[in-house]
Amino acid sequence: MDQIKIGSFLKELRKEKNLTQEILAEKLNVSNRTVSRWETGSNMPDISMLVEIADFYDVSIPEIINGERKSEKMNKETRETAAAMAEYSRNEVKNGKQKVIGILLSVFGLFVIVSALMMFPNESSWGSIYSILGSIFLLAGVYFIMRTVTAKRGLRILTVIGCIVLLFATFTVTDYVAVKSFHQVPRFRYETIYTSESPNRIIHKTLFFTVVQKNPGKEK
């Protein structure tokens, strides 16, 4: 492939349309420097831009690559293949960005969850609030990552549901261990009951078990 010859051909095509490099750059949404580098042969357009240039000048991609006009036009199948390649390239870039976003959200979510569990005591409701907030970021990250892995929406949803169940089980088990082994109140309680009849007893309710705290505030 003769890049100098290709550049000269691109320059010739531009002049046939009576366009300056500045006007062409504006029409193709690129910089003047990019157009200049194409025409000097120091750089070549990527595949998606090649399709756009061919359509703009009404020439075939083989003609551009060969650096001269041919009598035959690029057939429909070849043009469709080139367009499909350009679309594939754009999808690859899009998927790459989504994967990075997913990883960042997942890492941030895990950081929030771990920080909340370590910083706030079990008696504080902020620990559970930030843990749930971190879980939302984590689940959003998992969903973004799954979008780059599979096109099946149902599978992506099932994966997120599985993560929800796993997080729920993890929070429940850690709560139970904290209660049984360290005599702490459950962090993920949905109700705390104080009764005037039993001022030395507090009842903490979770979805799966109930904890009765006797003589709160005193060492056991």
Secondary structure as GFF3:
##gff-version 3
##sequence-region A 1 220
A	DSSP	alpha_helix	3	16	.	.	.	ID=ss1
A	DSSP	alpha_helix	21	28	.	.	.	ID=ss2
A	DSSP	alpha_helix	32	40	.	.	.	ID=ss3
A	DSSP	alpha_helix	47	57	.	.	.	ID=ss4
A	DSSP	alpha_helix	61	66	.	.	.	ID=ss5
A	DSSP	alpha_helix	76	119	.	.	.	ID=ss6
A	DSSP	alpha_helix	126	149	.	.	.	ID=ss7
A	DSSP	alpha_helix	153	182	.	.	.	ID=ss8
A	DSSP	beta_strand	191	194	.	.	.	ID=ss9
A	DSSP	beta_strand	201	205	.	.	.	ID=ss10
A	DSSP	beta_strand	210	214	.	.	.	ID=ss11
###
